[in-house]
Amino acid sequence: MTRPIRKVVILGGGTAGWMTAALLAKVLGPVIQIELVESDDIGIIGVGEATIPPIQQVNAVLGIAEADFLRETRATIKLAIRFENWGAIGDTYYHTFGAAGRNTAFCSFHHFWARARKLGFGGSYWDYDLNALSADAGKFAPTRGNDPVWDMPYAYHFDSGLYGQFLRRYSENLGVVRTEGMVADVQRAAGIGDIMALVLRDGRTVSGDLFVDCSGSRGVLIQQHLGTGYEDWSHWLPCDRAMAVPSERFEHTLPFTRAIAHEAGWQWRIPLQHRNGNGLVYSSRHYTDDQAAEILLGNLGSKALADPKVIPFRTGRARRQWNRNVVAVGLSSGFLEPLESTSIYLIQSAITRLMHLFPHQGITPNLTAEYNRQSQIEMELIRDFIILHYHANARWDSAFWRDLRNMDVPERLARKIELFRSNGTLVQDQYDIFLEPSWVQVLLGQGIQPADYHPLADGPSDDALRRQLSQLAELKVRPLAQLPSHDAFLQAQVGQPV
Ligand SMILES: Cc1cc2nc3c(=O)[nH]c(=O)nc-3n(C[C@H](O)[C@H](O)[C@H](O)COP(=O)(O)OP(=O)(O)OC[C@H]3O[C@@H](n4cnc5c(N)ncnc54)[C@H](O)[C@@H]3O)c2cc1C
C-alpha cells in the first residue's frame, strides 16, 4: 500500500496508548495528526508499575523534569530487583541496573572475581556493585558525572493510573485529540483489507491512515479484526494468572522491587510514595485463586487497601506486531510475564522502532518485515532471560520448580548457559536489552558458577589480585557515606514528606 500517512489513530488509553500518543506527538506532531480512542467503560489493566532504566530516555525526549515526574506519579527509585527464594529457598540476590567491579579492556570483572573465589577470597560478587550496596543501605542520590565506577543506573516505580493521566495531559497539550467511546466494529478497504475507520458503538466513525492497536490483551484490531494469530510460550513460562492488590506503605520506601518466589509462582512488592503495589504471579494448574489469595494476603506485611483482582494472561506474542496498516503496541502485541518489568520498555521500544521506520510515504512490505523482524528478536531475547530465572533453580519443594528445572529451554538460551558454565563467557546478542552485567548477576544468583575463567584473569599475582579486589570494594563503598536515604531524596524532590 502506498497511501501517505497523514493521520494516526491510537486505540486504547492505557500506558501503551498514552505513551504512544505522547512520543508520537512530541516527535512527529508537526507532520501528522493524532487521535486516541478509549473506552471509560472498559478502563485500563491498572498494573505495570516497575520499570527499567531506559524509561529515563522517555522523560528526556518528552522534556519531563524528574522532580515533576516523581511528584505527579508518586514514584520511587528502583535500583534493582531483589530475588528471594529463587535459586534455593533462603537464597537472595540482586539483579541490579549497575555493574560490579571494573572491566579491563578484554576481560570482564567477573573473571577476576571467579579466580579470587577459587583462591578462597573475593567475597560476594555484589560487594563490588554500588547499586546493590545502596539498595541494602536504603540510600539514593544520582551519582552520574562522578567517576564512572560510581555510576548507579536507576529506574522508577510509579502509579500506573497516575502515569497514564500525566501523559494524557501532556499529549492533549500537544494537540492529541481524545475521543471517548467503545469500538464496536471497523471499516475495511475493499480488496486490500486495510482498516479505514473505527466504528464506535454510537455510530460515530474515526478514520485514519495508520492504526496503533493499544487495546490491551483483547487485541481488538490486531487479533479480533485482522486475525494475526498468537505464538504461545506458556510451555516455557507456565504462570498464567496474576492477583494484584494495593496495601499501605511501609515507614521507609525501599529503592528496589522485591520478587519473592513461592511454591508455584512468585510475588512482587513495589514500593510507591503513597502505597505498596503487590501481586502474585502463579500457575493455575498448581494454585486455585483461593490459594493464591491466601498466599498473597498473608505476605503483604501491611494492610490491604482493596480486594485482590485476578488478571489472567497468556505468555507469548502476536505473530506479527505490524500487520497491514495496524501496529500492535503494549499488551496487544504480546506479553511476557512481569518478572523483569519489561513490558513498559517494550512499549517504548516499539514506538521508537515505529518512529525510525515511519512509513510517511506509505506502508511497504520491506518496512513491515523489518519492523517485525526486530520486534520478534527483541522479545525472544527477553523471553530467554526470564526463562533462565525459572529454569536454573535449586528448589526441591514442588513439582512446579522440578518440572521447570528439567524442561528443554530454547536452544539459544541453552547455549548461553553452557558457555557461561564452562568458562564464564557471555555472548552479547544484538537487540538484547539485557547486557552482560545483567546476565552474570542472574546466572550467578541462580546458582550457576563458571568452572573456569578467562586466562587474562591470571595476569596479577595472587597477592596483587587480593589487593586489587579489596581496593575496588573500598572504592565502591565510598560514596555511600555521602548519599541521603531514599526517603530523604524523594522528599527533597517532591517538596513534601513521603
Ligand atoms: C500482572 C501484571 C503485572 C505487570 N507488571 C508490570 C511491571 O511491573 N512493569 C512493566 O513494565 N509492565 C508490567 N505489566 C505490563 C503492563 O501492565 C502493560 O504493559 C501496560 O499497562 C500497558 O497496557 P496496555 O496499555 O497495553 O493495556 P490496557 O491498560 O489494558 O489498556 C487498554 C486500553 O484499550 C481500551 N480499549 C480496549 N478495548 C476497547 C474498545 N473496544 N473500544 C475502546 N477502547 C478499548 C481500554 O479502555 C484501555 O484504555 C504487567 C502486566 C500484568 C498483567
The ligand as an SDF file (V2000), in Angstrom:
LIG
                    3D

 53 58  0  0  0  0  0  0  0  0999 V2000
    0.0770   -8.8340   36.4290 C   0  0  0  0  0  0  0  0  0  0  0  0
    0.8100   -7.8710   35.5790 C   0  0  0  0  0  0  0  0  0  0  0  0
    1.8540   -7.1340   36.1240 C   0  0  0  0  0  0  0  0  0  0  0  0
    2.5730   -6.2490   35.3180 C   0  0  0  0  0  0  0  0  0  0  0  0
    3.6550   -5.5820   35.8470 N   0  0  0  0  0  0  0  0  0  0  0  0
    4.4240   -4.8390   35.0190 C   0  0  0  0  0  0  0  0  0  0  0  0
    5.5740   -4.1680   35.5190 C   0  0  0  0  0  0  0  0  0  0  0  0
    5.8970   -4.2000   36.7030 O   0  0  0  0  0  0  0  0  0  0  0  0
    6.3210   -3.4630   34.6390 N   0  0  0  0  0  0  0  0  0  0  0  0
    6.0020   -3.3700   33.3150 C   0  0  0  0  0  0  0  0  0  0  0  0
    6.7510   -2.7620   32.5490 O   0  0  0  0  0  0  0  0  0  0  0  0
    4.8710   -3.9360   32.8480 N   0  0  0  0  0  0  0  0  0  0  0  0
    4.0870   -4.6680   33.6550 C   0  0  0  0  0  0  0  0  0  0  0  0
    2.9560   -5.2410   33.1760 N   0  0  0  0  0  0  0  0  0  0  0  0
    2.5060   -4.9160   31.8200 C   0  0  0  0  0  0  0  0  0  0  0  0
    1.8260   -3.5540   31.8380 C   0  0  0  0  0  0  0  0  0  0  0  0
    0.7630   -3.5670   32.7510 O   0  0  0  0  0  0  0  0  0  0  0  0
    1.3070   -3.1990   30.4460 C   0  0  0  0  0  0  0  0  0  0  0  0
    2.3230   -3.3590   29.5090 O   0  0  0  0  0  0  0  0  0  0  0  0
    0.8550   -1.7660   30.4220 C   0  0  0  0  0  0  0  0  0  0  0  0
   -0.0310   -1.4740   31.4530 O   0  0  0  0  0  0  0  0  0  0  0  0
    0.2080   -1.4460   29.0900 C   0  0  0  0  0  0  0  0  0  0  0  0
   -1.0660   -1.9570   28.9990 O   0  0  0  0  0  0  0  0  0  0  0  0
   -1.9150   -1.5630   27.7290 P   0  0  0  0  0  0  0  0  0  0  0  0
   -1.9750   -0.0910   27.6310 O   0  0  0  0  0  0  0  0  0  0  0  0
   -1.3950   -2.3230   26.5640 O   0  0  0  0  0  0  0  0  0  0  0  0
   -3.3650   -2.1650   28.0410 O   0  0  0  0  0  0  0  0  0  0  0  0
   -4.5450   -1.6320   28.9990 P   0  0  0  0  0  0  0  0  0  0  0  0
   -4.0550   -0.9430   30.2070 O   0  0  0  0  0  0  0  0  0  0  0  0
   -5.4250   -2.8360   29.1960 O   0  0  0  0  0  0  0  0  0  0  0  0
   -5.3160   -0.5660   28.1170 O   0  0  0  0  0  0  0  0  0  0  0  0
   -6.1820   -0.9350   27.0670 C   0  0  0  0  0  0  0  0  0  0  0  0
   -6.9540    0.2730   26.6130 C   0  0  0  0  0  0  0  0  0  0  0  0
   -7.7250   -0.0840   25.4790 O   0  0  0  0  0  0  0  0  0  0  0  0
   -9.0550    0.3760   25.6440 C   0  0  0  0  0  0  0  0  0  0  0  0
   -9.9540   -0.4980   24.8800 N   0  0  0  0  0  0  0  0  0  0  0  0
   -9.9480   -1.8490   24.8110 C   0  0  0  0  0  0  0  0  0  0  0  0
  -10.9360   -2.2730   24.0060 N   0  0  0  0  0  0  0  0  0  0  0  0
  -11.5700   -1.1710   23.5300 C   0  0  0  0  0  0  0  0  0  0  0  0
  -12.6670   -0.9540   22.6660 C   0  0  0  0  0  0  0  0  0  0  0  0
  -13.3340   -1.9570   22.0920 N   0  0  0  0  0  0  0  0  0  0  0  0
  -13.0510    0.3140   22.4390 N   0  0  0  0  0  0  0  0  0  0  0  0
  -12.3940    1.3620   23.0040 C   0  0  0  0  0  0  0  0  0  0  0  0
  -11.3570    1.2180   23.8280 N   0  0  0  0  0  0  0  0  0  0  0  0
  -10.9420   -0.0310   24.1020 C   0  0  0  0  0  0  0  0  0  0  0  0
   -9.2810    0.3470   27.1450 C   0  0  0  0  0  0  0  0  0  0  0  0
  -10.3120    1.2000   27.5120 O   0  0  0  0  0  0  0  0  0  0  0  0
   -7.9230    0.8370   27.6260 C   0  0  0  0  0  0  0  0  0  0  0  0
   -7.8960    2.2490   27.5770 O   0  0  0  0  0  0  0  0  0  0  0  0
    2.2090   -6.0930   33.9670 C   0  0  0  0  0  0  0  0  0  0  0  0
    1.1270   -6.8030   33.4400 C   0  0  0  0  0  0  0  0  0  0  0  0
    0.4460   -7.6980   34.2220 C   0  0  0  0  0  0  0  0  0  0  0  0
   -0.7020   -8.4680   33.6240 C   0  0  0  0  0  0  0  0  0  0  0  0
  1  2  1  0
  2  3  1  0
  2 52  2  0
  3  4  2  0
  4  5  1  0
  4 50  1  0
  5  6  2  0
  6  7  1  0
  6 13  1  0
  7  8  2  0
  7  9  1  0
  9 10  1  0
 10 11  2  0
 10 12  1  0
 12 13  2  0
 13 14  1  0
 14 15  1  0
 14 50  1  0
 15 16  1  0
 16 17  1  0
 16 18  1  0
 18 19  1  0
 18 20  1  0
 20 21  1  0
 20 22  1  0
 22 23  1  0
 23 24  1  0
 24 25  2  0
 24 26  1  0
 24 27  1  0
 27 28  1  0
 28 29  2  0
 28 30  1  0
 28 31  1  0
 31 32  1  0
 32 33  1  0
 33 34  1  0
 33 48  1  0
 34 35  1  0
 35 36  1  0
 35 46  1  0
 36 37  1  0
 36 45  1  0
 37 38  2  0
 38 39  1  0
 39 40  1  0
 39 45  2  0
 40 41  1  0
 40 42  2  0
 42 43  1  0
 43 44  2  0
 44 45  1  0
 46 47  1  0
 46 48  1  0
 48 49  1  0
 50 51  2  0
 51 52  1  0
 52 53  1  0
M  END
$$$$
